[in-house]
């Protein structure tokens, strides 16, 4: 789906939890997700937009339940 009214130069794609703790348990699915994210990220990147990654500081997602 395309949204022609978006100004991609002023758009940020925010990718959340694409890190070892969240993705390391399913490498095949992670590879698929990374490919799709890269496909989606191409539009803002090539138009001067931003792609930002939000990650946690843990390698084990079980640790996140402690917060």
N, C-alpha and C positions, 0 to 999 in steps of 0.2 A: 504494500500500500504506500502510495506517495502522498506527501503533504506539500503541494507546491508553494504554499504560503510561508513555509519555514525559510528563514534566512540562515543557511548552513554556515556562513561565516560567523554568525553570532550564536551558534548552537553548540551545546556540549552534550556529548553522549557520556553517561556515567555508568561504568561497569562495576558492579558490587560483588565482592567475595570470589573473585577469580584468582584464588591463591592456593598454595599447597594444602592447607588445612581443609579447605572446602572442596577442592577438586581432586586431590591426590588419590582418593580411594577408588575413583572411576576414571582411569586414564583414557579409555576409549571415548567415553562421553565428554571428557574434558577436551580432547582433540576436536571433536565435533563442535563443541561450544566455542572454542577458540576460532575455528574456521568461520563460524557464523558471525561472531563478534567482529572479526576482521572484515568480513563482507559488509556488515552494517556500518562499521567505523570508516570505511573508505569515503563515503559521501562527505561527512563533516571534515575529515582530514584534508581531502583534496580541494575543499572550498575554503580552507582557512579556519575551520572550526576546531574544537577541542575534544579530545577523548581523555576522560579522567578515570582512574582506577581507585576504588575504595577497598582496602584490604585490612585484614586483622593481623595482629602480631602473634598469632598462635598457629602451630602446625597441626593441632588436633581440634576439630570442631566441638568435641565434647567439652573442652575447656571453656568454650563460649557460654555454656550453660551456667558457669560459676559466676558470671557477671550480672 
